[in-house]
Amino acid sequence: MRVILQFNNQGRGILWVLNMGVYLNPKGISKEEWLEKYSEFKSRSFIKWSDIPDDCLPVILMDNFVFSAAGIGVDKKEYMQMSASDGRTKSIYIVKKSKLNEELEFPL
């Protein structure tokens, strides 16, 4: 779960609680193209959390049969849940946090 507190120009806050995780949805390019272009590394098998560099995060590309999803493992728990075997084809991409922050609406 991720909790975000945002303030508007009058100082009023909005609390966002994200239960479904954080997903990559680049503009003007497919998830697959974006990941091929900007990832540091790709694997079709599980990568240990401890092997992921501190300046990077795993992005798990999941084939949902009708569409693909690119979930970002923002912490070990999210990564373990998204990368768990569940019958879907998954690829794990390692992406620099700075590159993800350029694409997302709010920084990680």
C-alpha positions as CSV (number, residue, x, y, z in Angstrom):
1,M,0.0,0.0,0.0
2,R,1.2,3.5,-0.8
3,V,-0.1,6.7,0.9
4,I,0.3,10.1,-0.7
5,L,-0.7,13.4,0.8
6,Q,-1.1,16.2,-1.7
7,F,-1.9,19.9,-1.0
8,N,-3.8,22.3,-3.2
9,N,-2.9,26.0,-3.5
10,Q,-5.2,26.8,-0.5
11,G,-3.3,24.4,1.8
12,R,-6.0,21.8,1.8
13,G,-4.8,18.2,1.7
14,I,-5.9,15.2,-0.2
15,L,-4.9,11.8,1.1
16,W,-4.5,9.1,-1.6
17,V,-4.3,5.5,-0.5
18,L,-3.2,3.2,-3.4
19,N,-4.1,-0.5,-2.8
20,M,-3.7,-1.7,-6.4
21,G,0.0,-0.7,-6.7
22,V,1.7,1.7,-9.0
23,Y,1.7,1.1,-12.7
24,L,3.7,2.5,-15.6
25,N,1.5,3.9,-18.5
26,P,3.8,5.9,-20.7
27,K,2.4,8.5,-23.1
28,G,3.0,8.1,-26.9
29,I,4.8,4.7,-26.6
30,S,3.8,1.2,-25.5
31,K,4.8,-0.2,-22.2
32,E,6.9,-2.8,-23.9
33,E,8.7,-0.2,-26.1
34,W,9.4,2.1,-23.1
35,L,10.8,-0.8,-21.0
36,E,13.0,-2.0,-23.8
37,K,14.3,1.5,-24.3
38,Y,14.9,2.6,-20.7
39,S,15.4,-0.6,-18.6
40,E,18.9,-1.5,-17.3
41,F,18.2,-5.3,-17.4
42,K,15.5,-7.7,-18.3
43,S,14.8,-11.2,-16.9
44,R,12.0,-13.8,-17.5
45,S,12.9,-15.4,-14.1
46,F,12.6,-14.1,-10.6
47,I,15.3,-11.7,-9.4
48,K,16.1,-11.5,-5.7
49,W,15.1,-8.1,-4.1
50,S,18.6,-7.9,-2.6
51,D,20.1,-8.0,-6.2
52,I,18.2,-4.9,-7.3
53,P,20.5,-1.8,-7.2
54,D,19.5,0.9,-4.7
55,D,18.9,3.5,-7.5
56,C,16.6,1.1,-9.4
57,L,13.2,-0.5,-9.0
58,P,11.7,-3.6,-10.7
59,V,8.9,-3.2,-13.2
60,I,7.0,-6.4,-13.8
61,L,5.4,-6.6,-17.2
62,M,2.4,-9.0,-17.0
63,D,0.5,-10.4,-19.9
64,N,-3.2,-10.2,-18.9
65,F,-4.2,-11.9,-22.2
66,V,-6.3,-8.9,-23.4
67,F,-3.8,-6.2,-22.3
68,S,-0.4,-5.9,-20.6
69,A,0.3,-4.3,-17.3
70,A,3.6,-2.9,-16.0
71,G,3.5,-2.9,-12.2
72,I,6.3,-1.2,-10.3
73,G,7.6,-3.0,-7.3
74,V,8.0,0.1,-5.1
75,D,9.0,-2.1,-2.1
76,K,9.8,-5.7,-1.4
77,K,6.2,-6.6,-0.5
78,E,4.8,-5.1,-3.8
79,Y,7.6,-6.8,-5.8
80,M,6.9,-10.2,-4.2
81,Q,3.1,-9.9,-4.9
82,M,3.5,-8.7,-8.5
83,S,6.2,-11.2,-9.4
84,A,4.6,-14.3,-7.8
85,S,3.7,-17.1,-10.2
86,D,0.0,-17.0,-11.1
87,G,-0.2,-18.4,-14.6
88,R,0.5,-15.2,-16.4
89,T,3.7,-14.6,-18.5
90,K,5.8,-12.1,-16.7
91,S,9.1,-10.3,-17.5
92,I,11.0,-8.3,-14.9
93,Y,12.8,-5.1,-15.9
94,I,15.2,-3.2,-13.7
95,V,14.7,0.6,-14.2
96,K,16.4,3.6,-12.6
97,K,14.2,5.4,-10.2
98,S,15.1,8.7,-11.8
99,K,13.8,7.5,-15.2
100,L,10.5,6.2,-13.6
101,N,10.1,9.6,-11.9
102,E,10.3,11.4,-15.2
103,E,7.4,9.3,-16.5
104,L,5.1,9.2,-13.4
105,E,2.7,11.9,-12.2
106,F,4.2,11.7,-8.7
107,P,7.7,10.7,-7.7
108,L,8.5,7.4,-6.1
